[in-house]
Every structure is written in C-alpha cells, then in structure tokens.
Amino acid sequence: MKTLDDNSPFEHTRPVTPPIFAGRSKELKIINNALYENKDSLILFGNDAIGKSSIIKTIYENLNLTKQRQILPVWFSAFDFIKAVECDFLGLTIRQICGTIWTECIKKSYSILLENDLAGSKTELFQSPEENALVRIFRLVSNEKFTGSGKSSKEIGGKIGLEGKISRENEIGKERKSFATFEFLYLVDELNGIINSFGFQSIIVFCDELNHLPEIINTEILRNYFSIFSSKKIQFVIVAVNPEMSRKEDARQLIESFNYQLEIGPFKKIEDVKELVKNSSSLLKHKIEFEDECIDFLFKNTEGHPWWIQKICDSTYAIALIKKFDKIDISLIEKCYLDYQDEILIYKNRIAAGLPFRKRNLNQ
C-alpha cells in the first residue's frame, strides 16, 4: 500500500477513491443494483463537494481494475463535456468509446489511432477486422472539414455530409451533422460487437461534472438524449443537474424520468466518518491516532459533510506533524474547527435556505 510521509492524506482538493474512500454503503447498493442487476443508466445529483465525483470515480476505477463484470468502462470528463457542447454529444461519445477500446482492448497507443485518422485512407489496413472497424468508426466522428477553397477546420463528432455554398469561391466541402438517435445506436451495436470479441459484454459511459455546466446545457443534454440514456444497448452514469436547477419543475421531471436517480448527501452515520478518518490515517508513515471523541465532534459539527471533515483533519494533521504528536485529542480538533466555523455556517445557512453550496460561495 502506498504510504505518505509529510504529505497529508486528508484529501479535499480532488475526488476521494480507495483506499481512502469510505461509507456510502446504501448509495453503492442502489448503484450496483441499477448498473449490474437491471442494466439501467443512472443519474446522480447533490450539493458541491458532497462526494458525487468520489462515488462515480470509485465505481469507474473498480471496474477498470477488476474487469470481473465483463463491462468496459469509458470516462467522460468535464473538459470532454465542454467539447461535446461545442460539437456533438453523441459523436464525441462514440469517439471516447473508440479510444477506450483501442487502448484497453486492442492494447495499442492512442497516438496510432490519431495518426491513422490524420493520414486518412492512405494508411494501410490493420491486421485484425476489429482494428479496421474501429478505425473506420473513429474516422466518422473525428475527421477535419475540408472545403473546395482549401480551407480546413477541426470538427469533432457527428456524421460527414456534403455542403455546397454559392459564393465567390463556389465552395463544395464536407461538414459534420449531428447524429440521429438511431444512427448512434447502430454504431453502438457495432462497437458492442467489437468488444464482445475481447470478452466484454457491455459499455458503461461515466459522465462526471455535467452539473458544472450552465443550467440550460444540463437540461438540453438530458432532454435531447433521453432515449439514449434509457436504451439497454449502452449505459450511462451521469453526475448532472445543479441542486438549484433540480428544484425547478422541468429539471425535476427530467431527473425523475430516469429509472434510477440518486441524490448524494452528507454521511448519515458516525461509523462512516470514523472509516473515512481511519482510511486516510492508514496512509501515514508515522501513525497518528484520533480519539473517539474527535470523531463524534466532527460528525456533529460538520453534519457529516465529508469535505469539511477532511479539511479540518488536514489542518489538525499539519499541527500534529509539526509538534510531533502521536495522538490527536478533542482540544486540537476544536481549535482547528474554529478556523472553519464561519465557512461552515455559510454552508449550513445556504442548505437550510434551499440554496446550492459552491466552494466559490466562501469568497463572497
């Protein structure tokens, strides 16, 4: 197991995954039932820094490591979503799947796939039919747009179509159009056929941080592609919909249209807090023990919010390291809590008022 020395394991700047990940047994049971038993897509929502990304990242990493369920996991980051908004969501999803199959199943460098895309039809055929099929599909969603005047622009996603323009240059060129739902699903059928030859039975696309995009984009993606999200040919796990948006009738209906929707909240049991602190502390080279009274205090005063727990423990650990403590008592926890008391009050007030909490709210 990886150990940390002077670096704090009390992570609060990025998603928490095993071996630090703790609690969430109820949430994981619902997710496992949706994904593995019923083969459905799933939407997660909740306040900022509550642990949504930690949950989705943990599920993704477990699937990626074990491969026991014969499921190919595909990761779709926030940056990829921005590109999807600018281009075509379905086309970019196909591109992400192709890249994952190429690297995880065919076991070749992604740069080879990109190089072949740039070279176009001049490239020699690959050895296996799976490689040739994958390259063909990849080209459908990632070629450049060329016009008769010699201009070119990079376009990702969608299908190629001819477009003629009456102008001084009399341009006739290729331009991408958005995929129709049935076209996307036909391509998914082909991709499922490819992964079957490598021992995989299905694909799950993990879409993190869609909730960080503007509200209108949240609703547009959920509404426009709902027939895709409800298809049994491919599954999605989506972290979507800002909390304030989910209180609007239109967005609430979109959430409830999913067979499985899950709101992520703070820890409900003190045992989850104890597990989180224990898992984080286990990565320390020089062990530091937290007294039980400290765990009780953290659970009560943060209302089980994992982000605040980790921030307070991080500050506590920094002091303990300097003073060479081997045990953290309640007085030190209380002292560090006071440093965050005003910020936690902002959080509590916003939640009580039915308002979303964002980390940026602390600077307002």
C-alpha positions as CSV (number, residue, x, y, z in Angstrom):
1,M,0.0,0.0,0.0
2,K,1.2,3.5,-0.8
3,T,2.2,5.5,2.2
4,L,2.6,9.2,2.6
5,D,5.1,11.0,4.8
6,D,4.8,14.7,5.2
7,N,2.0,15.0,2.6
8,S,-1.4,14.9,4.1
9,P,-3.7,12.0,3.1
10,F,-6.8,14.0,4.2
11,E,-7.8,14.8,0.6
12,H,-10.2,17.6,-0.1
13,T,-8.9,19.0,-3.4
14,R,-9.9,16.1,-5.7
15,P,-12.2,13.1,-5.7
16,V,-11.5,10.5,-2.9
17,T,-11.1,7.0,-4.1
18,P,-9.9,3.7,-2.5
19,P,-8.1,3.1,-0.2
20,I,-9.4,6.4,1.3
21,F,-13.0,6.2,0.1
22,A,-15.4,5.4,2.9
23,G,-19.0,4.8,3.7
24,R,-21.8,5.2,1.1
25,S,-22.9,1.5,1.5
26,K,-26.5,2.4,0.9
27,E,-25.7,4.5,-2.2
28,L,-23.4,1.8,-3.6
29,K,-26.1,-0.8,-3.2
30,I,-28.5,1.3,-5.2
31,I,-25.9,2.0,-7.9
32,N,-24.9,-1.7,-8.1
33,N,-28.5,-2.7,-8.5
34,A,-29.1,-0.2,-11.3
35,L,-25.9,-0.9,-13.2
36,Y,-25.3,-4.6,-12.8
37,E,-28.7,-6.2,-12.0
38,N,-31.1,-4.0,-14.1
39,K,-28.6,-2.8,-16.7
40,D,-30.0,0.8,-16.4
41,S,-28.5,4.2,-16.7
42,L,-28.2,6.3,-13.5
43,I,-28.2,10.0,-12.7
44,L,-26.6,11.4,-9.5
45,F,-27.1,14.9,-8.1
46,G,-26.3,16.9,-5.0
47,N,-24.5,19.8,-3.5
48,D,-21.0,20.8,-4.4
49,A,-18.2,18.9,-2.7
50,I,-20.6,16.3,-1.2
51,G,-18.9,13.3,-2.8
52,K,-20.6,12.7,-6.1
53,S,-17.3,12.6,-8.1
54,S,-15.7,10.4,-5.4
55,I,-18.5,7.8,-5.8
56,I,-18.5,7.8,-9.6
57,K,-14.7,7.7,-9.8
58,T,-14.5,4.8,-7.3
59,I,-17.0,2.8,-9.3
60,Y,-15.1,3.5,-12.6
61,E,-11.7,2.6,-11.1
62,N,-13.0,-0.6,-9.6
63,L,-14.5,-1.7,-13.0
64,N,-11.3,-0.6,-14.7
65,L,-9.1,-2.7,-12.4
66,T,-11.1,-5.9,-12.0
67,K,-12.8,-6.4,-15.4
68,Q,-14.8,-9.0,-13.5
69,R,-18.2,-8.0,-14.7
70,Q,-17.3,-8.0,-18.4
71,I,-18.1,-4.3,-18.6
72,L,-15.9,-1.8,-20.4
73,P,-15.9,1.5,-18.5
74,V,-15.4,4.7,-20.5
75,W,-14.6,8.0,-18.8
76,F,-16.1,11.3,-19.9
77,S,-14.6,14.3,-18.0
78,A,-15.9,17.8,-17.6
79,F,-13.4,19.1,-20.2
80,D,-14.8,16.5,-22.7
81,F,-18.3,17.7,-21.9
82,I,-17.3,21.3,-22.9
83,K,-16.1,19.9,-26.2
84,A,-19.4,18.0,-26.5
85,V,-21.4,21.2,-26.1
86,E,-19.3,22.9,-28.8
87,C,-19.6,19.9,-31.2
88,D,-21.9,16.9,-31.0
89,F,-22.5,14.9,-27.8
90,L,-23.3,11.6,-29.5
91,G,-20.4,11.9,-31.9
92,L,-17.9,12.7,-29.1
93,T,-19.3,9.8,-27.0
94,I,-18.5,7.4,-29.9
95,R,-15.0,8.9,-30.1
96,Q,-14.4,8.4,-26.4
97,I,-15.6,4.8,-26.7
98,C,-13.4,4.1,-29.7
99,G,-10.3,5.5,-27.8
100,T,-11.0,3.3,-24.8
101,I,-11.5,0.1,-26.9
102,W,-8.3,0.9,-28.8
103,T,-6.1,1.3,-25.7
104,E,-7.8,-1.2,-23.3
105,C,-8.8,-4.0,-25.7
106,I,-6.5,-3.7,-28.7
107,K,-3.7,-2.6,-26.4
108,K,-2.2,0.0,-28.8
109,S,-1.2,3.6,-28.3
110,Y,-3.9,6.2,-28.7
111,S,-1.4,8.2,-30.9
112,I,-1.5,5.4,-33.5
113,L,-5.3,5.8,-33.8
114,L,-4.9,9.6,-34.1
115,E,-2.1,9.3,-36.6
116,N,-4.2,6.9,-38.7
117,D,-7.1,9.4,-38.6
118,L,-4.9,12.2,-39.9
119,A,-3.5,10.0,-42.6
120,G,-6.9,9.0,-43.8
121,S,-7.5,6.4,-46.4
122,K,-3.8,6.3,-47.4
123,T,-2.9,4.3,-44.4
124,E,-2.5,0.6,-44.9
125,L,-5.1,-1.7,-43.4
126,F,-4.6,-3.1,-39.9
127,Q,-4.2,-6.8,-39.3
128,S,-7.4,-7.6,-37.5
129,P,-11.0,-6.9,-38.6
130,E,-11.7,-5.3,-35.1
131,E,-9.0,-2.7,-35.7
132,N,-10.2,-1.9,-39.2
133,A,-13.8,-1.5,-38.0
134,L,-12.7,0.7,-35.1
135,V,-10.6,3.0,-37.3
136,R,-13.5,3.3,-39.7
137,I,-15.9,4.4,-36.9
138,F,-13.3,6.7,-35.4
139,R,-12.9,8.5,-38.7
140,L,-16.6,9.0,-38.9
141,V,-16.5,11.2,-35.8
142,S,-13.1,12.9,-35.9
143,N,-12.1,14.0,-39.4
144,E,-11.4,17.5,-40.4
145,K,-13.7,19.6,-42.5
146,F,-12.2,20.4,-45.9
147,T,-13.6,22.8,-48.4
148,G,-13.1,23.4,-52.1
149,S,-11.2,26.6,-51.4
150,G,-8.6,24.7,-49.4
151,K,-9.7,25.9,-46.0
152,S,-9.9,23.4,-43.2
153,S,-11.2,23.4,-39.6
154,K,-11.1,20.7,-36.9
155,E,-14.5,19.3,-36.2
156,I,-15.3,16.5,-33.8
157,G,-18.5,14.5,-33.6
158,G,-21.4,14.0,-36.0
159,K,-21.5,12.5,-39.4
160,I,-20.0,13.8,-42.6
161,G,-22.2,15.4,-45.2
162,L,-21.6,17.3,-48.4
163,E,-22.5,21.0,-48.4
164,G,-22.5,23.4,-51.3
165,K,-22.3,27.1,-51.0
166,I,-22.8,29.8,-53.6
167,S,-20.0,32.3,-53.1
168,R,-17.1,33.9,-54.8
169,E,-15.2,30.7,-54.1
170,N,-18.1,28.3,-55.0
171,E,-17.2,26.1,-52.1
172,I,-18.2,22.5,-52.0
173,G,-17.0,20.7,-48.9
174,K,-17.6,18.2,-46.1
175,E,-19.4,19.3,-43.0
176,R,-20.4,17.4,-39.9
177,K,-24.1,17.0,-39.0
178,S,-25.4,15.8,-35.6
179,F,-26.1,12.0,-35.3
180,A,-29.7,10.9,-35.1
181,T,-30.5,8.7,-32.2
182,F,-30.9,5.6,-34.4
183,E,-27.6,6.2,-36.1
184,F,-25.8,6.5,-32.8
185,L,-27.4,3.2,-31.6
186,Y,-26.4,1.4,-34.8
187,L,-22.8,2.5,-34.2
188,V,-23.1,1.3,-30.5
189,D,-24.2,-2.1,-31.9
190,E,-21.0,-2.3,-34.0
191,L,-18.9,-1.3,-31.0
192,N,-20.6,-3.9,-28.8
193,G,-19.7,-6.4,-31.5
194,I,-16.1,-5.4,-31.3
195,I,-15.8,-5.6,-27.5
196,N,-17.5,-9.0,-27.5
197,S,-14.5,-10.4,-29.3
198,F,-12.4,-9.2,-26.4
199,G,-14.6,-10.8,-23.6
200,F,-16.6,-7.7,-22.8
201,Q,-20.4,-7.8,-22.8
202,S,-21.4,-4.1,-22.4
203,I,-20.3,-0.5,-22.1
204,I,-20.8,2.0,-19.3
205,V,-20.0,5.6,-20.0
206,F,-19.2,7.6,-16.9
207,C,-20.0,11.3,-17.3
208,D,-18.6,13.4,-14.5
209,E,-19.3,17.1,-13.7
210,L,-22.0,17.8,-16.2
211,N,-23.5,19.7,-13.2
212,H,-20.8,22.3,-13.5
213,L,-22.0,23.4,-16.9
214,P,-24.7,26.1,-17.3
215,E,-28.3,25.0,-16.4
216,I,-29.6,25.2,-19.9
217,I,-26.9,22.8,-21.1
218,N,-27.9,20.4,-18.3
219,T,-31.5,20.3,-19.4
220,E,-30.7,20.2,-23.1
221,I,-28.4,17.2,-22.9
222,L,-30.8,15.3,-20.6
223,R,-33.9,16.1,-22.7
224,N,-32.4,15.7,-26.2
225,Y,-30.6,12.4,-25.5
226,F,-33.0,10.8,-23.0
227,S,-33.8,8.0,-25.5
228,I,-30.1,7.2,-25.5
229,F,-29.9,7.2,-21.7
230,S,-32.9,4.9,-21.5
231,S,-31.5,2.4,-24.1
232,K,-30.4,-1.0,-23.0
233,K,-27.6,-1.1,-25.6
234,I,-25.4,1.3,-23.6
235,Q,-25.4,2.6,-20.1
236,F,-24.5,6.0,-18.6
237,V,-23.7,7.1,-15.1
238,I,-24.2,10.9,-15.1
239,V,-23.3,13.4,-12.4
240,A,-25.7,16.1,-13.6
241,V,-28.1,18.8,-12.7
242,N,-27.2,21.6,-10.3
243,P,-29.2,21.4,-7.0
244,E,-30.9,24.7,-7.6
245,M,-32.0,23.5,-11.0
246,S,-33.3,20.2,-9.7
247,R,-35.9,22.2,-7.7
248,K,-37.3,23.6,-11.0
249,E,-40.2,21.5,-12.3
250,D,-38.8,20.9,-15.7
251,A,-35.4,19.7,-14.3
252,R,-37.1,17.6,-11.6
253,Q,-39.2,15.8,-14.2
254,L,-36.0,15.1,-16.2
255,I,-34.4,13.6,-13.1
256,E,-37.4,11.5,-12.3
257,S,-37.7,10.2,-15.8
258,F,-34.6,8.1,-15.1
259,N,-35.4,4.7,-13.7
260,Y,-32.6,5.3,-11.2
261,Q,-31.9,8.7,-9.7
262,L,-29.8,9.2,-6.6
263,E,-29.3,12.4,-4.5
264,I,-26.0,12.3,-2.7
265,G,-26.0,13.9,0.7
266,P,-23.7,14.0,3.7
267,F,-22.7,11.0,5.8
268,K,-25.7,9.7,7.8
269,K,-23.8,7.5,10.3
270,I,-20.9,8.3,12.6
271,E,-19.3,5.0,11.5
272,D,-18.8,6.4,8.0
273,V,-16.8,9.4,9.5
274,K,-14.8,7.0,11.6
275,E,-14.0,4.9,8.5
276,L,-13.0,8.0,6.4
277,V,-10.6,9.2,9.1
278,K,-9.2,5.7,9.6
279,N,-8.7,5.1,5.9
280,S,-6.9,8.4,5.5
281,S,-4.8,7.9,8.6
282,S,-3.7,4.4,7.4
283,L,-1.7,6.1,4.6
284,L,0.5,7.9,7.1
285,K,4.0,6.5,7.6
286,H,4.1,7.8,11.1
287,K,0.7,6.8,12.6
288,I,-1.4,9.4,14.3
289,E,-4.5,8.2,16.3
290,F,-7.7,10.2,16.5
291,E,-9.5,9.8,19.8
292,D,-13.2,8.7,19.6
293,E,-14.3,12.0,21.0
294,C,-12.8,13.7,18.0
295,I,-14.9,11.6,15.6
296,D,-18.1,12.5,17.5
297,F,-17.2,16.1,17.3
298,L,-16.5,16.1,13.6
299,F,-19.8,14.3,12.8
300,K,-21.9,16.6,14.8
301,N,-20.3,19.9,13.9
302,T,-19.9,19.3,10.1
303,E,-23.3,17.5,9.9
304,G,-21.4,14.6,8.2
305,H,-20.1,16.6,5.3
306,P,-17.0,14.7,4.1
307,W,-15.3,17.8,2.6
308,W,-15.4,19.7,5.9
309,I,-14.2,16.6,7.8
310,Q,-11.2,16.2,5.5
311,K,-10.4,20.0,5.6
312,I,-10.4,20.0,9.5
313,C,-8.4,16.8,9.7
314,D,-5.9,18.2,7.2
315,S,-5.3,21.3,9.4
316,T,-5.1,19.1,12.5
317,Y,-2.6,16.8,10.9
318,A,-0.4,19.7,9.9
319,I,-0.2,20.9,13.5
320,A,0.4,17.3,14.9
321,L,3.2,16.8,12.4
322,I,5.0,20.0,13.5
323,K,4.6,19.3,17.2
324,K,5.3,15.5,16.7
325,F,2.1,14.3,18.3
326,D,1.2,10.7,18.0
327,K,-2.4,11.2,19.1
328,I,-5.0,13.9,18.3
329,D,-7.3,14.9,21.1
330,I,-10.6,16.9,21.2
331,S,-8.9,20.2,22.1
332,L,-6.8,20.2,18.9
333,I,-9.8,19.3,16.8
334,E,-11.9,22.1,18.4
335,K,-9.1,24.6,17.7
336,C,-8.9,23.7,14.0
337,Y,-12.7,23.6,13.7
338,L,-12.8,27.3,14.8
339,D,-10.8,28.2,11.8
340,Y,-13.6,26.9,9.5
341,Q,-16.6,27.8,11.7
342,D,-17.6,30.8,9.7
343,E,-17.3,29.0,6.4
344,I,-19.3,26.0,7.7
345,L,-22.0,28.5,8.9
346,I,-22.3,29.8,5.3
347,Y,-22.7,26.2,4.1
348,K,-25.4,25.4,6.7
349,N,-27.3,28.6,6.0
350,R,-27.4,28.1,2.3
351,I,-28.5,24.5,2.6
352,A,-31.2,25.5,5.1
353,A,-32.5,28.1,2.7
354,G,-32.7,25.6,-0.1
355,L,-29.8,27.2,-2.0
356,P,-26.9,25.4,-3.6
357,F,-23.5,25.4,-1.9
358,R,-20.4,26.0,-4.1
359,K,-16.9,26.4,-2.9
360,R,-16.8,29.8,-4.5
361,N,-19.6,30.9,-2.1
362,L,-16.9,31.1,0.6
363,N,-15.3,34.0,-1.2
364,Q,-18.4,36.1,-1.5
